[in-house]
Structure formats: C-alpha cells, structure tokens
Amino acid sequence: MPRPLGELEDAVMTRVWQWNRPVTVREVLEDLQQERSIAYTTVMTVMDNLHQKGWVRREAEGRAYRYTAVSTRAAYSAALMNEAWSTSDNPAAALVAFFGMMSQEQREALRDAVRIVGHDDEAPAEPATGAAPPPPASAPSPASPAVAAEGAGEAAEAAEAAGAEGDTGERPPEPGR
C-alpha cells in the first residue's frame, strides 16, 4: 500500500503524470519555479526519492536521467481510497459517510464506475461497444431519488448493524460464493 505523497512529491508527480512522457529534473524544476522558489538539488533529491520508493523509473541520458511514472494518478488515488476504507473499524459506516460527502457528479461517476467494473450484482456489466438496454418500465431508475434513498437506508442500516454487533474485522461472504 502506498503512503500518501508529501506536498513536494505530489507536485513533482503531478507534472510527471500530466506530461505522460519521460521528464528531466530540469524540466520539472523550471515548471515548479513558476509557482515557488526551489533549488535544482531539492527537485533532484525528491525525484531520486520517488525512484527509490518505486513511483518512477529512470533511464540515463548523458549525465542526467529521464524519469517516467510507474503507474497512473488514478491507480494511486484508488490505492489510497482502498487503504482508508479497509482500515476502518466499520467499513459500511465509512462508506455511508463517504457517499454523504460526495457531490451529485461524483455519485454519478461512482455509478458509472460500478457498471463498468461489473460488480453490480443486479445487472451485468454493460458491453463496451454498445449502449445499455433501458430498464423495464416497472423498474425505478437507479438514479431516482426513491432508489437512492432506499440504497442509502439499506447502507445506513448495514452500518448501524455492523456497529451494534461489533466489527470482527471479517467481511461477510459475497453473494453467490
């Protein structure tokens, strides 16, 4: 599990991720200097530390190195979210609280992500090349307030039950397993 990046490490990695190409210390330095006063050796040390930690790989080019990200920002963010969720003493309550903090756009992105991954037990993953068929006329839309309230109520009940029973740290078996 990755530890969160420090402020300067994040500033450097942001550039490496955004540029999505091999970069030199000089390139990162020049971009960082637009925002703050910083020394070449400081950036070089941070990039060396990121290499030692496995965040970037490097290839020698003359007397300098070119650094490339090992993974994406999305993978880094996902690992941090997974770590935070899995260390909770009450994961259901943590999810309820997290979902409560999300904007409407974030909740829609979450719904889309669940559909893409195919972990939605009620419906198979949508094919990548075609549009999903509309829900049956009698089924409420997953985005409808009634369904959202029902889902939030179920999650809140699950969180409350987990808290009342005491969390053993074990996860219940997944349906169908």
Z-matrix of the N, CA and C atoms (Angstrom, degrees):
N
C 1 1.458
C 2 1.518 1 109.37
N 3 1.321 2 115.96 1 129.98
C 4 1.463 3 118.37 2 179.16
C 5 1.529 4 111.34 3 -74.65
N 6 1.315 5 114.00 4 142.09
C 7 1.463 6 118.93 5 170.13
C 8 1.516 7 106.93 6 -80.18
N 9 1.326 8 117.36 7 152.26
C 10 1.467 9 118.33 8 177.09
C 11 1.524 10 110.26 9 -58.97
N 12 1.313 11 115.46 10 143.29
C 13 1.454 12 120.27 11 177.44
C 14 1.520 13 109.57 12 -71.25
N 15 1.326 14 116.47 13 146.56
C 16 1.455 15 120.90 14 173.07
C 17 1.523 16 109.68 15 -70.27
N 18 1.322 17 116.68 16 171.31
C 19 1.470 18 121.01 17 -176.16
C 20 1.530 19 112.03 18 -58.28
N 21 1.321 20 117.80 19 -48.78
C 22 1.459 21 120.66 20 -178.69
C 23 1.528 22 111.22 21 -71.91
N 24 1.325 23 117.23 22 -37.99
C 25 1.468 24 120.04 23 175.49
C 26 1.523 25 110.05 24 -59.35
N 27 1.329 26 116.64 25 -42.69
C 28 1.462 27 120.41 26 179.56
C 29 1.532 28 110.76 27 -64.99
N 30 1.327 29 117.73 28 -40.30
C 31 1.460 30 120.74 29 178.92
C 32 1.528 31 110.74 30 -62.35
N 33 1.330 32 116.53 31 -40.60
C 34 1.464 33 120.45 32 178.59
C 35 1.529 34 109.97 33 -68.69
N 36 1.337 35 116.78 34 -49.46
C 37 1.465 36 119.81 35 -178.30
C 38 1.525 37 111.97 36 -62.97
N 39 1.323 38 117.08 37 -33.65
C 40 1.465 39 119.75 38 177.59
C 41 1.523 40 109.89 39 -57.08
N 42 1.309 41 116.68 40 -43.89
C 43 1.460 42 120.30 41 179.22
C 44 1.532 43 111.39 42 -66.87
N 45 1.321 44 115.90 43 -43.83
C 46 1.465 45 119.15 44 -179.84
C 47 1.533 46 109.74 45 -61.00
N 48 1.339 47 116.39 46 -43.70
C 49 1.466 48 119.87 47 179.19
C 50 1.525 49 111.53 48 -67.00
N 51 1.319 50 118.01 49 -44.64
C 52 1.467 51 121.04 50 -177.93
C 53 1.523 52 111.94 51 -64.72
N 54 1.320 53 116.55 52 -43.44
C 55 1.459 54 119.75 53 -177.09
C 56 1.517 55 111.78 54 -73.80
N 57 1.331 56 117.10 55 -27.35
C 58 1.464 57 122.63 56 174.53
C 59 1.534 58 112.63 57 50.31
N 60 1.316 59 115.42 58 45.35
C 61 1.461 60 122.27 59 177.25
C 62 1.522 61 107.18 60 -157.86
N 63 1.317 62 117.39 61 164.85
C 64 1.465 63 118.79 62 176.03
C 65 1.536 64 110.60 63 -62.37
N 66 1.335 65 116.21 64 135.11
C 67 1.464 66 120.91 65 -177.15
C 68 1.520 67 110.07 66 -127.91
N 69 1.331 68 115.02 67 156.20
C 70 1.454 69 120.53 68 176.69
C 71 1.526 70 109.45 69 -103.09
N 72 1.327 71 115.26 70 163.19
C 73 1.459 72 120.82 71 175.48
C 74 1.531 73 109.03 72 -58.27
N 75 1.330 74 117.44 73 -42.22
C 76 1.465 75 122.00 74 -178.43
C 77 1.537 76 111.13 75 -59.08
N 78 1.328 77 117.68 76 -43.65
C 79 1.468 78 120.76 77 179.69
C 80 1.526 79 111.20 78 -62.49
N 81 1.312 80 116.10 79 -44.69
C 82 1.466 81 120.32 80 179.79
C 83 1.522 82 109.51 81 -65.80
N 84 1.332 83 116.74 82 -44.06
C 85 1.468 84 121.59 83 178.60
C 86 1.526 85 110.94 84 -55.83
N 87 1.323 86 117.10 85 -51.10
C 88 1.469 87 120.81 86 -177.46
C 89 1.524 88 111.54 87 -60.33
N 90 1.322 89 116.93 88 -37.49
C 91 1.469 90 119.16 89 179.00
C 92 1.529 91 110.62 90 -72.00
N 93 1.316 92 117.37 91 -42.35
C 94 1.473 93 120.79 92 178.79
C 95 1.529 94 111.29 93 -63.38
N 96 1.339 95 117.33 94 -35.23
C 97 1.475 96 121.09 95 -177.97
C 98 1.529 97 112.33 96 -66.33
N 99 1.315 98 117.81 97 -14.53
C 100 1.471 99 120.46 98 174.65
C 101 1.527 100 110.62 99 -71.04
N 102 1.333 101 116.72 100 -21.40
C 103 1.461 102 122.05 101 -178.45
C 104 1.522 103 113.79 102 -107.58
N 105 1.333 104 117.92 103 -28.46
C 106 1.465 105 121.47 104 -173.78
C 107 1.522 106 109.99 105 -156.01
N 108 1.308 107 114.00 106 162.77
C 109 1.459 108 120.40 107 174.30
C 110 1.521 109 107.42 108 -85.74
N 111 1.326 110 116.01 109 123.47
C 112 1.461 111 120.10 110 -176.50
C 113 1.522 112 109.01 111 -151.33
N 114 1.327 113 116.35 112 145.22
C 115 1.462 114 121.75 113 -177.22
C 116 1.529 115 111.30 114 -89.49
N 117 1.317 116 114.82 115 150.99
C 118 1.460 117 121.82 116 176.37
C 119 1.529 118 110.28 117 -54.75
N 120 1.330 119 116.66 118 -45.56
C 121 1.471 120 119.66 119 -176.84
C 122 1.525 121 112.25 120 -64.58
N 123 1.322 122 116.72 121 -29.96
C 124 1.472 123 119.65 122 177.55
C 125 1.527 124 109.94 123 -66.50
N 126 1.326 125 116.50 124 -47.22
C 127 1.466 126 120.54 125 179.84
C 128 1.529 127 109.62 126 -64.89
N 129 1.341 128 116.96 127 -41.06
C 130 1.457 129 120.73 128 178.83
C 131 1.530 130 110.52 129 -60.30
N 132 1.329 131 116.95 130 -42.88
C 133 1.468 132 121.08 131 179.11
C 134 1.525 133 111.01 132 -64.23
N 135 1.337 134 117.07 133 -43.98
C 136 1.469 135 120.63 134 179.51
C 137 1.531 136 110.28 135 -61.76
N 138 1.331 137 116.82 136 -44.20
C 139 1.465 138 119.60 137 -179.31
C 140 1.531 139 111.20 138 -67.58
N 141 1.322 140 117.36 139 -35.32
C 142 1.460 141 120.38 140 174.90
C 143 1.532 142 110.07 141 -65.07
N 144 1.330 143 116.47 142 -42.68
C 145 1.474 144 120.18 143 177.33
C 146 1.524 145 111.08 144 -61.48
N 147 1.330 146 117.04 145 -42.07
C 148 1.466 147 120.67 146 178.23
C 149 1.530 148 110.49 147 -63.40
N 150 1.311 149 116.79 148 -34.97
C 151 1.466 150 120.66 149 175.74
C 152 1.528 151 110.16 150 -66.54
N 153 1.341 152 116.90 151 -45.97
C 154 1.462 153 120.88 152 -179.90
C 155 1.531 154 111.42 153 -62.48
N 156 1.328 155 116.68 154 -33.31
C 157 1.471 156 121.62 155 -179.90
C 158 1.527 157 112.34 156 -81.75
N 159 1.327 158 117.08 157 -8.09
C 160 1.468 159 120.05 158 177.60
C 161 1.520 160 115.09 159 89.64
N 162 1.308 161 118.07 160 12.51
C 163 1.471 162 120.63 161 179.99
C 164 1.520 163 112.76 162 -81.49
N 165 1.338 164 116.00 163 -30.17
C 166 1.468 165 120.84 164 178.96
C 167 1.523 166 109.06 165 -133.36
N 168 1.316 167 115.76 166 154.35
C 169 1.458 168 120.64 167 169.87
C 170 1.527 169 105.57 168 -111.22
N 171 1.313 170 115.88 169 159.22
C 172 1.457 171 118.11 170 -177.78
C 173 1.518 172 110.57 171 -137.47
N 174 1.317 173 113.62 172 150.62
C 175 1.459 174 121.35 173 176.35
C 176 1.512 175 107.68 174 -129.52
N 177 1.316 176 115.37 175 136.22
C 178 1.466 177 120.26 176 179.70
C 179 1.522 178 109.58 177 -69.72
N 180 1.325 179 113.99 178 138.50
C 181 1.458 180 121.40 179 174.70
C 182 1.522 181 106.42 180 -139.14
N 183 1.315 182 116.12 181 97.85
C 184 1.457 183 120.01 182 -173.13
C 185 1.518 184 109.02 183 67.91
N 186 1.332 185 115.93 184 -127.57
C 187 1.471 186 120.26 185 179.23
C 188 1.529 187 112.36 186 -93.62
N 189 1.307 188 117.35 187 1.58
C 190 1.469 189 121.55 188 -177.99
C 191 1.532 190 109.91 189 -117.02
N 192 1.316 191 114.56 190 175.43
C 193 1.466 192 121.23 191 174.89
C 194 1.519 193 108.79 192 -116.41
N 195 1.318 194 114.28 193 152.72
C 196 1.464 195 121.47 194 168.41
C 197 1.523 196 105.69 195 -111.28
N 198 1.338 197 116.04 196 128.63
C 199 1.462 198 122.95 197 -175.94
C 200 1.523 199 110.13 198 -106.42
N 201 1.332 200 115.26 199 140.42
C 202 1.461 201 122.38 200 178.74
C 203 1.525 202 108.62 201 -132.47
N 204 1.327 203 116.71 202 139.51
C 205 1.472 204 121.17 203 178.56
C 206 1.522 205 110.11 204 -64.25
N 207 1.325 206 115.42 205 142.03
C 208 1.459 207 121.80 206 178.17
C 209 1.529 208 110.19 207 -83.70
N 210 1.337 209 117.01 208 -35.09
C 211 1.464 210 120.54 209 177.97
C 212 1.528 211 108.59 210 -138.75
N 213 1.309 212 116.48 211 -178.58
C 214 1.460 213 121.75 212 -176.45
C 215 1.526 214 112.08 213 -93.73
N 216 1.313 215 115.74 214 164.32
C 217 1.464 216 120.00 215 174.63
C 218 1.522 217 109.23 216 -62.85
N 219 1.328 218 117.34 217 -37.81
C 220 1.468 219 120.24 218 179.76
C 221 1.523 220 110.94 219 -60.57
N 222 1.327 221 117.22 220 -42.16
C 223 1.475 222 120.42 221 178.93
C 224 1.527 223 110.40 222 -65.61
N 225 1.322 224 116.75 223 -39.60
C 226 1.466 225 121.22 224 177.69
C 227 1.527 226 110.31 225 -62.54
N 228 1.330 227 116.91 226 -47.97
C 229 1.468 228 120.88 227 179.85
C 230 1.521 229 111.33 228 -61.83
N 231 1.324 230 116.26 229 -42.39
C 232 1.464 231 120.36 230 179.82
C 233 1.528 232 111.06 231 -62.32
N 234 1.319 233 116.91 232 -41.25
C 235 1.468 234 120.19 233 179.47
C 236 1.524 235 110.72 234 -64.46
N 237 1.337 236 117.29 235 -40.00
C 238 1.468 237 119.95 236 177.78
C 239 1.530 238 111.16 237 -64.67
N 240 1.342 239 116.81 238 -43.11
C 241 1.471 240 119.85 239 179.04
C 242 1.523 241 110.73 240 -63.91
N 243 1.329 242 117.08 241 -42.21
C 244 1.455 243 120.58 242 179.99
C 245 1.524 244 111.27 243 -63.12
N 246 1.318 245 116.24 244 -42.00
C 247 1.465 246 120.29 245 179.26
C 248 1.531 247 110.70 246 -63.45
N 249 1.325 248 116.46 247 -45.67
C 250 1.467 249 119.97 248 -179.60
C 251 1.529 250 110.34 249 -61.60
N 252 1.307 251 117.13 250 -43.42
C 253 1.462 252 120.79 251 -178.30
C 254 1.531 253 110.69 252 -68.68
N 255 1.319 254 117.16 253 -43.43
C 256 1.464 255 119.16 254 -174.52
C 257 1.527 256 112.95 255 -72.87
N 258 1.317 257 118.34 256 -18.48
C 259 1.463 258 119.50 257 179.03
C 260 1.524 259 112.36 258 -91.14
N 261 1.316 260 117.31 259 -2.30
C 262 1.461 261 120.55 260 179.63
C 263 1.525 262 110.17 261 -69.51
N 264 1.334 263 116.24 262 143.64
C 265 1.461 264 119.14 263 175.95
C 266 1.524 265 111.24 264 -78.23
N 267 1.333 266 117.27 265 -10.51
C 268 1.457 267 121.79 266 177.44
C 269 1.532 268 107.36 267 -144.69
N 270 1.348 269 117.46 268 81.99
C 271 1.462 270 120.64 269 -175.31
C 272 1.526 271 114.21 270 -57.46
N 273 1.328 272 118.40 271 -37.32
C 274 1.464 273 120.02 272 -179.66
C 275 1.532 274 110.33 273 -64.33
N 276 1.314 275 117.20 274 -43.61
C 277 1.466 276 120.45 275 178.51
C 278 1.533 277 110.56 276 -65.75
N 279 1.315 278 116.97 277 -37.71
C 280 1.468 279 120.13 278 178.09
C 281 1.524 280 110.53 279 -63.19
N 282 1.330 281 117.21 280 -41.78
C 283 1.463 282 120.07 281 177.94
C 284 1.523 283 111.29 282 -64.81
N 285 1.324 284 117.18 283 -43.06
C 286 1.467 285 120.35 284 178.63
C 287 1.525 286 109.66 285 -59.42
N 288 1.311 287 117.44 286 -45.94
C 289 1.463 288 121.02 287 179.40
C 290 1.529 289 110.61 288 -63.75
N 291 1.324 290 117.24 289 -42.23
C 292 1.465 291 121.67 290 179.57
C 293 1.523 292 110.60 291 -63.14
N 294 1.332 293 116.66 292 -48.02
C 295 1.465 294 119.92 293 179.72
C 296 1.526 295 110.79 294 -61.13
N 297 1.348 296 116.84 295 -34.41
C 298 1.460 297 120.58 296 178.14
C 299 1.516 298 113.16 297 -65.62
N 300 1.322 299 117.33 298 -24.45
C 301 1.466 300 121.73 299 178.86
C 302 1.527 301 112.70 300 -84.34
N 303 1.325 302 116.86 301 -14.38
C 304 1.465 303 120.69 302 -173.72
C 305 1.516 304 112.12 303 -76.19
N 306 1.321 305 114.83 304 146.69
C 307 1.465 306 120.64 305 173.30
C 308 1.527 307 108.27 306 -78.02
N 309 1.309 308 116.12 307 168.95
C 310 1.464 309 120.80 308 177.70
C 311 1.533 310 110.29 309 -59.06
N 312 1.321 311 116.61 310 -41.60
C 313 1.476 312 120.48 311 -179.78
C 314 1.531 313 110.93 312 -63.84
N 315 1.332 314 116.73 313 -39.33
C 316 1.460 315 120.07 314 178.59
C 317 1.525 316 111.27 315 -66.72
N 318 1.332 317 117.07 316 -39.51
C 319 1.473 318 120.07 317 177.74
C 320 1.525 319 110.48 318 -64.70
N 321 1.333 320 117.15 319 -38.33
C 322 1.466 321 120.31 320 177.61
C 323 1.527 322 110.33 321 -65.99
N 324 1.325 323 117.05 322 -40.16
C 325 1.470 324 120.86 323 177.11
C 326 1.526 325 109.96 324 -63.37
N 327 1.330 326 116.86 325 -39.39
C 328 1.459 327 120.91 326 177.84
C 329 1.528 328 110.54 327 -62.78
N 330 1.331 329 116.92 328 -45.75
C 331 1.472 330 120.31 329 178.22
C 332 1.523 331 110.71 330 -58.51
N 333 1.341 332 115.86 331 -44.50
C 334 1.467 333 120.02 332 179.13
C 335 1.528 334 110.81 333 -61.96
N 336 1.334 335 116.91 334 -42.79
C 337 1.463 336 120.97 335 -179.06
C 338 1.523 337 111.02 336 -63.03
N 339 1.327 338 117.25 337 -41.84
C 340 1.467 339 120.54 338 179.30
C 341 1.522 340 109.65 339 -62.99
N 342 1.336 341 117.59 340 -40.85
C 343 1.461 342 120.36 341 177.93
C 344 1.529 343 111.05 342 -63.81
N 345 1.333 344 116.73 343 -41.58
C 346 1.464 345 120.59 344 -178.33
C 347 1.524 346 110.93 345 -65.48
N 348 1.318 347 116.75 346 -43.91
C 349 1.459 348 121.09 347 -178.34
C 350 1.522 349 110.58 348 -70.06
N 351 1.322 350 117.39 349 -29.52
C 352 1.456 351 120.47 350 177.88
C 353 1.507 352 113.91 351 84.80
N 354 1.340 353 117.48 352 19.88
C 355 1.462 354 119.87 353 178.49
C 356 1.508 355 112.46 354 -92.08
N 357 1.311 356 117.35 355 9.73
C 358 1.454 357 121.19 356 177.29
C 359 1.530 358 106.58 357 -79.11
N 360 1.340 359 117.58 358 110.64
C 361 1.460 360 121.62 359 -175.48
C 362 1.519 361 113.39 360 -65.89
N 363 1.325 362 117.13 361 -19.79
C 364 1.453 363 119.30 362 -176.23
C 365 1.519 364 112.91 363 -86.63
N 366 1.332 365 118.00 364 -20.11
C 367 1.454 366 120.01 365 -178.06
C 368 1.522 367 109.09 366 -146.26
N 369 1.334 368 117.07 367 143.80
C 370 1.460 369 118.93 368 176.77
C 371 1.521 370 110.62 369 -69.67
N 372 1.316 371 116.14 370 162.13
C 373 1.465 372 120.86 371 178.01
C 374 1.512 373 109.34 372 -61.87
N 375 1.321 374 115.46 373 145.01
C 376 1.460 375 120.29 374 178.65
C 377 1.517 376 109.26 375 -71.83
N 378 1.342 377 116.96 376 143.96
C 379 1.459 378 118.16 377 175.05
C 380 1.528 379 109.33 378 -63.32
N 381 1.301 380 116.04 379 145.06
C 382 1.464 381 120.50 380 -177.15
C 383 1.518 382 112.37 381 -68.24
N 384 1.335 383 118.81 382 -24.18
C 385 1.456 384 120.46 383 -173.93
C 386 1.515 385 114.45 384 -100.84
N 387 1.314 386 119.53 385 -13.29
C 388 1.451 387 120.54 386 -176.16
C 389 1.508 388 112.24 387 -125.60
N 390 1.315 389 114.31 388 165.93
C 391 1.457 390 119.35 389 177.86
C 392 1.523 391 109.33 390 -80.24
N 393 1.292 392 116.08 391 151.04
C 394 1.458 393 121.03 392 179.10
C 395 1.512 394 109.33 393 -73.41
N 396 1.341 395 117.60 394 143.80
C 397 1.460 396 119.37 395 177.00
C 398 1.524 397 109.86 396 -67.70
N 399 1.327 398 117.12 397 149.79
C 400 1.461 399 118.62 398 179.34
C 401 1.520 400 110.48 399 -66.83
N 402 1.346 401 117.89 400 153.53
C 403 1.460 402 119.61 401 178.28
C 404 1.523 403 110.22 402 -68.39
N 405 1.335 404 117.94 403 157.07
C 406 1.454 405 119.93 404 176.95
C 407 1.527 406 109.93 405 -56.78
N 408 1.323 407 115.75 406 150.49
C 409 1.468 408 120.84 407 -176.26
C 410 1.523 409 112.04 408 -57.30
N 411 1.319 410 117.78 409 -31.63
C 412 1.465 411 120.33 410 -177.50
C 413 1.527 412 112.50 411 -81.62
N 414 1.330 413 117.82 412 -15.04
C 415 1.465 414 120.42 413 -176.61
C 416 1.524 415 110.32 414 -87.35
N 417 1.334 416 117.15 415 131.75
C 418 1.459 417 118.28 416 176.84
C 419 1.519 418 110.23 417 -69.49
N 420 1.304 419 116.10 418 151.19
C 421 1.459 420 121.63 419 178.51
C 422 1.521 421 109.70 420 -66.20
N 423 1.363 422 117.74 421 140.48
C 424 1.460 423 119.12 422 177.87
C 425 1.522 424 112.16 423 -60.40
N 426 1.330 425 117.25 424 -22.19
C 427 1.462 426 120.06 425 -179.20
C 428 1.528 427 112.12 426 -90.64
N 429 1.344 428 117.60 427 -2.89
C 430 1.459 429 119.20 428 -177.49
C 431 1.523 430 110.88 429 -69.26
N 432 1.338 431 116.88 430 148.33
C 433 1.468 432 119.85 431 -179.83
C 434 1.522 433 113.20 432 -57.25
N 435 1.340 434 117.06 433 -34.61
C 436 1.463 435 119.43 434 -178.66
C 437 1.524 436 110.72 435 -64.67
N 438 1.332 437 116.38 436 -43.72
C 439 1.452 438 120.30 437 179.84
C 440 1.515 439 109.85 438 -68.59
N 441 1.332 440 117.38 439 -41.89
C 442 1.466 441 120.72 440 179.19
C 443 1.525 442 110.18 441 -61.42
N 444 1.335 443 116.80 442 -43.92
C 445 1.465 444 120.43 443 180.00
C 446 1.521 445 110.22 444 -65.90
N 447 1.351 446 115.97 445 -41.65
C 448 1.457 447 119.21 446 179.15
C 449 1.529 448 110.05 447 -62.36
N 450 1.360 449 117.32 448 -45.10
C 451 1.460 450 121.05 449 178.97
C 452 1.515 451 111.59 450 -63.04
N 453 1.330 452 117.18 451 -41.61
C 454 1.459 453 120.51 452 179.17
C 455 1.522 454 110.16 453 -65.99
N 456 1.345 455 115.77 454 -38.64
C 457 1.461 456 119.33 455 178.31
C 458 1.513 457 111.82 456 -63.74
N 459 1.347 458 115.93 457 -43.01
C 460 1.456 459 119.89 458 178.34
C 461 1.525 460 110.70 459 -63.95
N 462 1.335 461 116.54 460 -41.97
C 463 1.467 462 120.00 461 -179.87
C 464 1.526 463 110.33 462 -65.44
N 465 1.335 464 116.48 463 -40.13
C 466 1.458 465 120.19 464 179.36
C 467 1.527 466 110.52 465 -65.18
N 468 1.368 467 116.06 466 -41.46
C 469 1.459 468 119.40 467 177.40
C 470 1.523 469 110.76 468 -62.92
N 471 1.331 470 116.29 469 -41.27
C 472 1.467 471 120.19 470 179.18
C 473 1.521 472 110.21 471 -63.42
N 474 1.331 473 116.20 472 -42.21
C 475 1.467 474 120.32 473 179.52
C 476 1.520 475 110.20 474 -64.87
N 477 1.335 476 116.30 475 -42.68
C 478 1.461 477 120.54 476 -179.72
C 479 1.528 478 110.08 477 -64.28
N 480 1.344 479 116.15 478 -43.31
C 481 1.460 480 120.06 479 179.99
C 482 1.527 481 110.56 480 -64.30
N 483 1.320 482 116.29 481 -41.07
C 484 1.468 483 119.51 482 179.61
C 485 1.521 484 110.38 483 -63.91
N 486 1.322 485 116.46 484 -38.97
C 487 1.455 486 120.27 485 179.40
C 488 1.516 487 111.47 486 -70.15
N 489 1.334 488 117.53 487 -38.34
C 490 1.456 489 121.40 488 -177.70
C 491 1.524 490 111.22 489 -71.20
N 492 1.346 491 115.98 490 -36.18
C 493 1.450 492 119.33 491 -177.70
C 494 1.521 493 111.23 492 -83.45
N 495 1.306 494 117.10 493 -14.18
C 496 1.468 495 119.84 494 -175.21
C 497 1.509 496 108.90 495 84.42
N 498 1.297 497 116.27 496 129.07
C 499 1.447 498 120.29 497 -177.72
C 500 1.510 499 109.00 498 -84.14
N 501 1.318 500 116.24 499 121.23
C 502 1.458 501 121.19 500 -179.16
C 503 1.518 502 111.41 501 -84.38
N 504 1.332 503 116.90 502 -8.41
C 505 1.445 504 119.91 503 -176.58
C 506 1.517 505 111.92 504 88.20
N 507 1.334 506 116.74 505 -8.89
C 508 1.454 507 119.93 506 178.81
C 509 1.506 508 108.84 507 -94.02
N 510 1.310 509 115.15 508 144.75
C 511 1.463 510 119.91 509 177.24
C 512 1.526 511 107.82 510 -96.00
N 513 1.339 512 116.62 511 141.51
C 514 1.473 513 118.30 512 177.16
C 515 1.515 514 108.85 513 -67.31
N 516 1.332 515 116.79 514 154.99
C 517 1.468 516 118.66 515 178.72
C 518 1.518 517 110.61 516 -63.88
N 519 1.328 518 115.63 517 147.86
C 520 1.454 519 119.77 518 178.43
C 521 1.508 520 108.98 519 -73.62
N 522 1.344 521 117.26 520 148.09
C 523 1.459 522 119.65 521 178.36
C 524 1.538 523 110.16 522 -57.45
N 525 1.308 524 116.38 523 139.70
C 526 1.450 525 121.31 524 176.70
C 527 1.521 526 113.50 525 83.63
N 528 1.344 527 117.49 526 5.54
C 529 1.471 528 119.69 527 179.76
C 530 1.490 529 110.82 528 -114.85
